Amino acid sequence: MKRALISVSDKKGVIEFAKELVTLGFEIISTGGTKSTLEKTGISTISVEEVTNFPEMMDGRVKTLHPKIHGGLLGRRDLPSHIKAMANHGIQPINLVCVNLYPFKETLLKKDVNDTEVIENIDIGGPSMLRSSAKNYAAVTVVVDYLDYPGVISELKEKGETTFATRQKLAAKVFRHTAAYDALIAEYFTDLVKEEKPEKLTFTYELKQLLRYGENPQQKANFYRDAMSSSFSIASATQLHGKELSYNNIKDADAAIQIIREYEAPTVVALKHMNPCGIGIGETIDEAWEKAYEADPVSIFGGILVLNREVDVKIAEEMHQIFLEIILAPSYTKEALQVLTAKKNLRLLQMDFSEKEDSKKRNLITEVLGGILTQNQDVIKEEMEKWKIVTKRQPNKEELSAMEFAWRAVKHVKSNAIVVANTNQILGVGAGQMNRVGAIKLAIEQAKGRLSGAVLASDAFFPFADNVEEIAESGIKAIVQSGGSVRDEEIIEAANKYGIAMAFTGVRHFKH
C-alpha cells in the first residue's frame, strides 16, 4: 500500500485531499494537530511514533527527524543498495508528502510578539521533510500548496501516479518555498543582532500580479510584493476600479506615495514619469487639489494623483473632467466613487496611511548587471533651525515657509533637480538634466508669470556662480541648497550682489 505523510499548519483543503488519497488506496501518516483534525472526520491515520518507534518529545521539537521518516523519503527506488538498506532497517517508502510550515511570517506580523514566540515558530522538521522529498522527486510527490491538491488528485485518478514533470514542478515550488521561509528567518536574526553589513543578503517576495509587459511591450514583467511590506505601499494598495495596473503605473504610483509621505497637511501630489508635476497643500484637501492642478495643468494630463485625505464628490467631479491614469487615496465617499467609476479605465486605489512612518524603515534595492545596490531611504529628519543663512539678506517668514516646502519636494525630483515654489504649491520643475543651469532654466520657464514671492530649491550645491546669475535674472529672491561646493564663497558673493537670500542645509538630495 502506498503511503502519504500529511502534516500541515494551514489546514485549508486538507480533509478533502486526505479523503481522496484514502479512496485511492493510500495509508496516511500524520502528526499532532493534523492527525487530530483528520481523525475527527473519520480518516484513519498512522502516528509518526508508530512509524519511528520513538516518542515525540521536547514540546514537539523532535518527532519527524528520524531515519524511518527520512529514509522513506530519500531512499531511491531505482538503486538496489537503497532498496536493500530500507528492507534491512524496516523502512517503508513514503510516496507522497503534504507539508506546510509553522506560521513564521504570520507570527512576525503579530503586534507585541516576543522573541520566544517567534523562535518557537521556526519550523525544523517541516523544511527537512520537504527538502528530502523534493530531492527525491523522481519517486516522491511533494505538495506544499493547497492550490496543487486538485491537480495531484486528478493525475492520481487518471494515471495511478503523478507524472515526472509534475513531481519536478512541485519540487521546484518546494525549494522556492523553503528558501523564502529561510530568507525571512535570516532577515529576522540579522535585524535582531543589528547587523548592518551582512556577508550574505537574502530577500523574499510573493507574486502579487502578472503584468502584460514591462516598461515597453517587448519586455516581460511581473509585480512581486515584499513578504513583509508596509500597508503604506503600492504593493498593499487595494484596487477598487479600472484597468489592471501596468509596470509604469506601479513605478509612478510608488514615486508619488514617497512624495506625499513628506507632508502632514492636506496634500495632493500629481506625478508624471517619476517626477512631480504638481504638489499642492492647503487648509482643506479641495484647496490642495486646486494648487496641485494649477501647478501644471498641461503635464497632469495622463498623470497619477495621490491624496492624503478622503476624496469627496466636489474633487471627484473636477478630476472627472481630465484624463488621469490613477487616483490613490485613503478613502472615497460613496458619491465620489459614483462619479469616478463612470470612467471604465480609470484606476482607483485605496491605501492605508497609518503605517506611513513604518514604511521608511525598509532599505531600497537597485539592481545592476551582476549585482544589487542597497541603501536606506533618504528620510533624514530635516531641521530648519540648523540651516545656515549665508547671505547678507535674510529670508522673510513667507520665504522660509516656501523654502521648506520646496526643499521637501526637490528631493523627489530626478537629479539634477530644481524646484521653484511658493508656500503651498510647486510652480516649476527642472528634472534629470545633465547640468544644473539647464535644470534652472526649465524650472523658471515653467514658472514664468508666477515668480513673485517664489523661491528656488536645488537638490545639491551650485558648482558655479552662473547658476545664481540665471536665478537673479528671473527675479527670484530666495534660494535653498545644500552648500558644499569648493566655490561656495563665489556663489554667496553672487547672491549678495543680486540681493538674494540663500540658505545652506548641509544635506544633499540626489535622486538618480
C-alpha positions in Angstrom: 0.0 0.0 0.0 1.2 3.5 -0.9 1.9 5.9 2.0 1.3 9.6 2.3 2.7 11.8 5.1 0.4 14.8 5.9 1.5 17.4 8.4 0.2 20.9 7.9 -0.2 24.2 9.8 -2.6 25.6 7.2 -5.3 23.0 7.1 -7.2 24.6 4.2 -8.5 21.7 1.9 -6.5 19.1 3.7 -9.5 17.0 4.8 -10.9 16.6 1.3 -7.3 15.9 0.0 -6.8 13.2 2.6 -10.1 11.6 1.9 -9.3 11.4 -1.8 -5.9 9.8 -1.1 -7.6 7.2 1.2 -10.0 6.4 -1.6 -7.1 5.9 -4.0 -5.5 3.4 -1.6 -3.1 5.5 0.4 -2.2 5.0 4.1 -2.0 8.3 5.9 0.9 9.1 8.3 0.2 12.2 10.3 1.3 14.2 13.4 -0.2 16.3 16.2 -3.0 18.7 15.2 -3.2 17.4 11.6 -3.7 13.9 12.9 -6.4 15.1 15.3 -8.2 17.1 12.5 -8.2 14.1 10.1 -9.4 11.6 12.7 -12.3 13.8 13.8 -13.7 13.4 10.3 -13.2 9.6 10.3 -10.0 9.4 8.4 -7.8 6.7 9.8 -4.1 7.7 10.3 -0.8 6.2 11.5 1.1 8.3 14.0 4.7 9.2 13.4 5.6 7.4 16.7 4.2 4.2 15.2 6.5 4.5 12.3 9.6 5.5 14.2 9.0 3.6 17.4 10.3 6.7 19.1 8.2 9.2 21.1 7.6 12.8 20.2 9.5 15.0 22.7 10.7 18.4 23.7 7.3 20.1 23.0 7.2 18.7 19.5 10.7 19.9 18.5 11.7 16.3 17.9 9.3 14.0 16.1 9.9 13.5 12.4 13.8 13.9 12.4 14.3 10.1 12.2 15.8 7.6 9.7 12.4 5.8 9.3 10.9 9.0 8.1 13.8 10.4 6.0 14.8 7.0 4.8 11.3 6.6 3.4 11.5 9.9 1.7 15.1 9.8 0.4 15.5 6.2 -0.5 16.0 5.8 -4.2 13.7 3.2 -5.7 16.0 2.6 -8.7 19.1 1.6 -6.6 19.2 -1.9 -5.3 21.5 -0.8 -2.4 18.9 1.7 -1.3 16.1 -0.9 -1.5 18.2 -3.4 0.5 19.0 -0.8 3.2 15.4 0.1 3.6 14.4 -3.6 3.9 17.2 -4.3 6.4 16.2 -1.4 8.6 12.4 -1.8 8.3 11.9 1.4 6.4 8.8 1.7 4.3 8.9 4.1 1.3 6.7 7.2 1.5 5.2 8.1 -1.8 3.5 11.4 -1.2 4.3 14.2 1.3 1.9 17.1 2.1 3.5 19.5 4.4 3.3 23.3 5.1 5.3 25.1 7.7 4.8 26.8 11.0 3.4 30.3 10.5 6.7 32.2 11.0 5.7 35.2 8.8 2.2 35.4 10.5 3.9 35.3 13.9 6.2 38.2 12.9 3.2 40.3 11.9 1.5 39.9 15.2 1.5 43.0 17.5 3.7 42.8 20.6 5.1 39.4 19.7 8.2 38.4 21.7 11.4 36.6 20.6 10.4 33.4 22.3 7.2 33.1 20.3 9.0 33.9 17.1 11.7 31.3 17.7 9.2 28.6 18.5 7.6 29.2 15.2 10.8 28.4 13.3 9.9 25.1 11.7 12.7 22.5 11.6 11.1 19.1 10.8 8.8 20.5 8.1 11.5 22.0 5.9 13.7 18.9 6.4 10.8 16.6 5.1 10.1 19.0 2.3 13.7 19.1 1.1 14.2 15.4 1.4 11.0 14.7 -0.6 11.9 17.3 -3.2 15.4 16.0 -3.6 13.8 12.6 -4.4 11.2 13.9 -6.7 11.9 11.1 -9.1 9.8 8.9 -6.7 8.1 11.2 -4.3 5.2 13.7 -4.9 5.6 16.6 -2.6 2.9 19.2 -2.1 3.4 22.4 -0.2 0.5 24.5 -1.6 -3.2 23.6 -1.2 -3.8 25.0 -4.7 -2.0 22.0 -6.0 -4.2 19.4 -4.3 -6.8 19.2 -7.1 -4.2 18.7 -9.8 -2.4 15.9 -7.9 -5.6 14.1 -7.2 -6.7 14.4 -10.8 -3.4 12.8 -12.1 -3.6 10.0 -9.4 -7.1 9.2 -10.5 -6.3 9.3 -14.2 -2.8 7.6 -14.3 -2.4 5.9 -10.9 0.5 8.2 -10.2 1.7 11.7 -10.8 3.9 12.4 -13.9 7.6 13.0 -13.6 7.1 16.6 -15.0 4.5 17.3 -12.2 6.8 15.9 -9.5 9.7 18.0 -10.8 7.5 21.2 -10.9 6.2 20.6 -7.4 9.8 20.0 -6.2 10.8 23.4 -7.7 8.0 25.0 -5.8 9.2 23.4 -2.5 12.7 24.8 -2.8 11.3 28.2 -3.6 9.0 27.9 -0.5 11.8 26.8 1.9 14.2 29.4 0.5 11.6 32.1 1.1 10.9 30.8 4.6 14.7 30.7 5.4 15.1 34.2 4.0 12.5 35.6 6.5 14.3 33.8 9.3 17.7 35.2 8.2 16.3 38.7 8.0 14.7 38.4 11.4 18.0 37.3 13.0 20.0 39.9 11.0 17.8 42.6 12.4 17.8 41.1 15.9 21.6 41.4 16.2 21.6 44.7 14.3 24.0 43.5 11.6 24.2 46.3 9.1 26.7 44.7 6.7 25.7 41.0 6.4 28.1 38.9 4.3 25.1 37.2 2.6 21.9 39.0 1.7 18.6 37.2 1.0 15.2 38.6 0.1 11.9 37.0 -0.5 8.9 38.4 -2.5 5.5 37.0 -3.3 3.8 37.2 -6.6 1.1 39.9 -6.4 0.2 40.5 -10.1 1.0 39.2 -13.5 1.7 42.2 -15.8 1.1 42.3 -19.5 4.5 43.8 -20.2 7.2 46.0 -18.6 8.3 49.5 -19.5 7.8 48.6 -23.1 5.7 45.9 -24.9 8.7 43.9 -25.8 9.7 43.4 -22.1 8.2 40.8 -19.9 7.4 41.8 -16.3 5.5 40.8 -13.1 4.8 42.5 -9.8 6.1 40.9 -6.6 5.3 42.1 -3.1 7.8 42.2 -0.3 6.7 39.4 2.1 6.8 42.0 5.0 5.7 45.1 3.1 4.1 48.0 4.9 0.5 48.8 4.4 1.6 52.2 3.3 2.8 51.0 -0.1 1.6 50.4 -3.7 2.1 46.7 -3.0 -0.5 46.8 -0.3 -3.0 49.1 -2.0 -6.4 47.8 -2.9 -7.7 48.5 -6.4 -11.3 49.5 -6.4 -11.9 50.1 -10.1 -10.3 50.3 -13.5 -7.8 48.5 -15.7 -5.0 46.4 -14.3 -2.0 48.4 -13.2 0.9 48.4 -15.6 4.6 48.3 -14.8 4.9 52.1 -15.4 1.8 52.8 -13.3 3.3 50.9 -10.4 6.6 52.7 -10.6 4.9 56.1 -10.9 2.4 55.4 -8.0 5.3 54.4 -5.8 7.2 57.6 -6.5 4.0 59.7 -5.7 3.5 57.8 -2.5 7.0 58.6 -1.4 6.4 62.3 -2.1 3.1 62.6 -0.2 4.8 60.9 2.8 6.7 64.3 3.3 3.6 66.3 4.1 1.2 66.2 7.1 -1.2 69.0 5.9 -3.9 68.2 3.3 -1.8 67.4 0.2 -2.2 66.4 -3.4 0.6 65.1 -5.5 0.4 64.9 -9.3 3.1 62.9 -10.9 4.2 62.1 -14.4 7.1 59.8 -15.5 8.6 59.5 -11.9 8.7 63.3 -11.3 6.1 65.5 -9.6 4.3 67.9 -12.0 2.2 69.3 -9.2 2.3 69.4 -5.4 -0.3 71.4 -3.5 -1.1 71.8 0.2 -3.9 73.6 1.8 -6.3 74.1 4.7 -8.5 71.5 3.0 -8.0 68.7 0.5 -10.1 70.7 -2.0 -7.7 73.6 -1.7 -4.7 71.3 -2.0 -6.2 69.7 -5.2 -6.6 73.2 -6.8 -3.0 74.1 -6.0 -1.7 70.8 -7.4 -3.7 71.1 -10.6 -2.8 74.7 -11.2 0.9 73.9 -10.8 1.0 72.4 -14.2 -2.5 71.8 -15.9 -0.8 70.5 -19.0 1.5 67.8 -17.6 -1.1 66.4 -15.3 -2.9 65.0 -18.4 -2.4 61.2 -18.2 -0.8 61.5 -14.8 -1.2 60.0 -11.4 -2.8 61.6 -8.4 -2.2 60.8 -4.7 -4.2 62.5 -2.0 -3.7 62.1 1.8 -7.3 62.8 2.7 -10.6 61.3 1.6 -11.8 62.1 -1.9 -15.2 63.9 -1.8 -17.6 64.4 -4.6 -16.5 68.0 -5.3 -12.9 67.0 -6.1 -14.2 63.8 -7.9 -16.3 65.9 -10.3 -13.3 68.2 -11.1 -10.9 65.2 -11.6 -13.5 63.6 -13.8 -13.0 66.4 -16.3 -9.4 65.4 -17.1 -7.7 62.2 -18.2 -5.9 60.5 -15.4 -4.3 57.1 -15.1 -4.6 56.6 -11.3 -6.1 58.2 -8.3 -4.9 56.9 -4.9 -6.3 57.9 -1.6 -7.0 56.6 1.9 -10.8 56.6 1.2 -13.5 57.9 -1.1 -17.1 59.0 -0.3 -19.8 56.9 -1.9 -20.8 59.9 -4.1 -17.2 60.4 -5.3 -16.9 56.7 -6.3 -20.1 57.0 -8.3 -18.6 59.9 -10.2 -15.1 58.4 -10.8 -16.2 54.9 -11.7 -18.1 56.3 -14.7 -14.7 56.2 -16.4 -14.2 52.5 -17.1 -10.4 52.5 -17.3 -9.6 55.0 -14.5 -7.7 53.1 -11.9 -8.9 53.9 -8.4 -6.8 52.7 -5.5 -7.2 52.8 -1.7 -4.3 52.6 0.7 -3.8 52.6 4.5 -1.9 55.7 5.5 -1.5 54.5 9.2 2.0 52.9 8.6 3.5 56.0 6.9 6.4 56.1 9.3 7.0 52.4 9.3 7.3 52.4 5.5 10.6 54.4 5.9 12.4 51.6 7.6 12.9 49.2 4.6 16.1 49.5 2.6 16.0 50.4 -1.1 17.3 47.9 -3.6 18.6 48.8 -7.1 19.6 46.1 -9.5 22.7 46.5 -11.7 24.2 44.0 -14.1 25.8 41.3 -11.9 24.6 42.6 -8.6 22.5 44.9 -6.5 23.0 48.1 -4.5 21.2 48.6 -1.2 20.8 51.8 0.8 18.5 53.1 3.5 15.8 55.6 2.3 16.5 59.3 2.1 14.3 60.1 5.1 16.6 62.2 7.2 14.8 64.5 9.5 15.1 68.0 8.2 15.7 70.6 10.9 15.3 74.2 9.5 16.8 75.7 12.6 20.1 74.1 11.6 20.1 75.7 8.2 22.7 78.4 7.7 21.6 81.7 6.1 24.9 82.5 4.4 23.9 85.8 2.7 23.5 89.4 3.9 19.8 89.4 3.1 17.8 87.2 5.4 14.7 85.4 4.0 11.4 86.6 5.4 8.9 84.4 7.1 6.9 83.6 4.0 10.1 82.8 2.0 11.3 80.4 4.7 8.0 78.6 4.6 8.3 78.3 0.8 11.9 77.2 1.1 10.9 74.4 3.4 8.1 73.3 1.1 10.3 73.4 -1.9 13.1 71.5 -0.1 10.8 68.6 0.7 9.7 68.5 -2.9 13.1 68.7 -4.6 14.4 65.5 -3.0 11.9 63.6 -5.1 12.9 65.1 -8.4 15.4 63.3 -10.6 18.9 64.9 -10.5 20.0 67.4 -11.5 16.9 68.7 -9.8 15.5 72.2 -9.4 12.1 73.2 -7.9 10.5 76.7 -7.9 7.7 77.1 -5.4 5.7 79.3 -3.2 4.4 78.4 0.3 1.9 75.8 -0.9 2.5 75.0 -4.5 5.3 74.0 -6.8 5.5 76.3 -9.8 8.3 74.9 -11.9 10.4 71.7 -12.1 13.7 71.1 -13.8 14.4 67.3 -13.7 17.1 64.9 -14.8 19.3 67.5 -16.6 22.9 66.9 -17.3 23.8 70.4 -16.0 22.3 72.4 -13.2 21.9 75.6 -15.3 19.7 73.6 -17.7 17.5 72.5 -14.9 17.2 76.0 -13.6 16.2 77.4 -17.0 13.5 74.7 -17.3 12.0 75.3 -13.9 12.0 79.1 -14.3 10.5 78.9 -17.8 7.7 76.7 -16.4 7.0 79.1 -13.5 7.1 82.2 -15.7 4.4 84.7 -14.8 4.1 83.2 -11.2 7.5 84.1 -9.9 6.5 86.9 -7.5 7.5 85.7 -4.0 8.7 82.4 -5.3 11.8 80.6 -4.0 14.1 78.1 -5.7 15.4 74.8 -4.3 18.4 72.8 -5.7 19.0 69.2 -4.7 22.7 69.8 -4.5 25.2 72.7 -4.5 25.8 75.1 -7.3 29.2 74.4 -8.9 29.5 77.9 -10.5 28.1 81.4 -9.9 26.3 81.4 -13.3 23.6 79.4 -11.6 22.9 82.3 -9.3 23.0 84.8 -12.2 20.4 82.8 -14.1 18.2 82.8 -11.0 18.7 86.5 -10.4 17.6 87.4 -13.9 14.2 85.7 -13.2 13.6 87.9 -10.1 13.6 85.1 -7.6 14.9 86.4 -4.2 15.4 83.3 -2.1 17.4 80.0 -2.7 17.8 76.9 -0.6 20.6 74.5 -1.5 22.9 72.0 0.2 26.1 74.0 0.1 29.5 72.3 0.0 30.9 73.5 -3.3 34.6 74.5 -3.5 33.2 77.7 -4.9 30.7 78.4 -2.2 32.2 81.8 -1.5 31.8 82.8 -5.1 28.1 81.6 -5.0 27.5 83.6 -1.8 29.1 86.7 -3.3 26.9 86.4 -6.4 23.8 86.1 -4.2 24.8 89.1 -2.2 25.4 91.1 -5.4 21.8 90.5 -6.5 20.2 90.8 -3.1 19.2 87.1 -2.9 18.7 85.4 0.4 20.3 81.9 0.5 20.2 79.0 2.9 22.6 76.1 3.1 21.0 73.0 4.5 24.2 70.8 4.8 22.2 67.9 3.2 22.3 66.7 -0.4 19.3 65.0 -2.0 20.5 63.4 -5.3 18.0 61.1 -6.8 19.3 59.1 -9.7 
